[in-house]
């Protein structure tokens, strides 16, 4: 399904699959003059918009544009941040009442399905269709069609593009004569080679791998990247979470078991108390030069050239997430070797399954806000997402925004102006292009009550990492709990929703 969609974003005149397809560069990148900021078409004098985000980059992104938008439109914006762990429940509680305390929220796209079904968020289809400044067709298809739409209607405006990449110390691998890891076994081998060595010249032993693992954050998404390449090999429409015919969870089999083993082995090459490493500390450790590799979203690219936080400027490479040479045969629940039939989208015999983890932050408008406030909230969302603003925002690591527009892949000028060398920009955007051009991209779980499934996985994964349960017990518990959730919500309705999310007929 996504093959045709992504062909349209490839850099004109070049193939992303070159001599090293895992870290392919994009020689077609061009440098052009920065775009001029566009003004919203309407005035909103005296209108107050209450905006809520989670802390960190999202808060900074919204905050950056408040003064500009207020000056252009006359609106007044109040910005509040809420810890991620409480964010969704706060919105559900607030929006389920008779009035909305928050008019605009920046959320994960998988939340919109439950919010839309409950009538909490506004249908933005007509607004975005009559908004040429938004340049909707410039938003890459994955984020435009998957992250923003539900049941053929637009409920969200993309502000970000999320999926996982592996980042590695290019200088260290070059000195050691190593290639970026192609498989998860390669990842562990590289991590082992550098673990315990001084990687930043401060005389202290450093670490081979820094992957966030703490529970009740968003770390469980990184475990899914390990599972993905074992469980999905036939293309995006195959799915990796459930059998689309029966809704049987794909979690109690030899592929999932092997992925759990590899995932847990990364603890051996991580920081002390690696099992409780949070995302902020993982990033800080890598950017300080104390880690050879990490698994993260697109944030590391621009953060690595930020002189305020990085000691690895021009030393970082990016590549598609590692894959596997064996994949799950769903008929037997056993692993089979990759060939042209079992892994039709493999790169040099390796099945890669890039996980579009969270799909990128999106903005939504509260359905119960007054009409003029909803108009102003949408205008602010549009303003933040428009190329003139967002093409700069994605180059700044502090915003937490990653590339999601076609123009952000094709125009290197903002990246170079941000301090990234042309070589670094080529590598970073090339790795993104290889990942997003994959016909085996793994989509996030977009079905009703998806949060229950992920929270269950997170809790059981955490117990497995600290040896409270065995690998076999972990798989059994996930399977049993996921089956319970599916039966409680309704197996047939969940099956239809899951198939629809994969582009299959219900």
Secondary structure, 3 states (H helix, E strand, C coil): CHHHHHHCCCCCCCCCCCCCHHHCCCCCCECCCCCCCCCCCCCCCCCEEEEEECCCHHHHHHHHHHHHHHHHHCCEEEEEECCHHHHHHHHHHHHCCCCCCCCEEEEEHHHHHHHHHCCCECCCHHHHHCCHHHCHHHECHHHHHHHCEECCEECCEECCCCCCEEEEEHHHHHHHCCCCCCEHHHHHHHHHHHCCCCCCCCCCCCECCECCCCCCCCCHHHHHHHHHHHHCCCCHHHCCCECCCCCCECCCCHHHHHHHHHHHHHHHHCCCCHHHCCHHHHHHHHHCCCECEEEECCHHHHHCCCCCCCCCCCCEEEEECCEECEEEECCCCEEEECCCCCCCCCECCEECCCECCCCCEEEEEECCCCHHHHHHHHHHHHHHHCHHHHHHHCCCHHHCCCCCEHHHHHECHHHHHCCCCHHHHHHHHHHHHHHHCCCCCECCCCCCCHHHHHHHHHHHHHHHHCCCCCHHHHHHHHHHHHHHHHHHHCHHHHHHHHHHHCCCCC
